């Protein structure tokens, strides 16, 4: 079921829209957006609402939703779609609360990755980079090989390096995790889409 959902989601980005016989219109040329330039200048800002919605749609099935607090694989008290802030065992939430937290957190993580990224991204790259930062943390993503390669102009290498994050810390030890392997492969594939 999930594989078909992911395939349908990825197909949305595979096709480029075409316009047949557009009507001539006058469109004034907008002023170019002035972005910081120079080494290490971040793109800043936050994604559009439609991109944020696509990120939420990508993150949600990977995280899963639980309305009662539980210990995640690393032993961290977690609720909803991977929400960990101020969570204590015994906490509960409604699905509406879970959806709201996910939307807020995706926007926070998206804004945070944009402070580390120094060049424009495709929608697929933005989804992949936001998802991995949501999963491993913004500090880990901003110091990652994936980001260093991407910022250096190596799109393929940056997207492929997402796969390096296939482990979780259990009892202080990093262990390879099949679920993380699958999630990183999905992020990498989406990141490589135009």
PyMOL commands that set and color helices and strands:
alter all, ss='L'
color gray80, all
select helices_A, chain A and resi 2-14+49-63+95-113+123-136+138-142+145-151+155-164+178-192
alter helices_A, ss='H'
color red, helices_A
select strands_A, chain A and resi 66-71+77-80+167-170+173-176
alter strands_A, ss='S'
color yellow, strands_A
deselect
rebuild
show_as cartoon
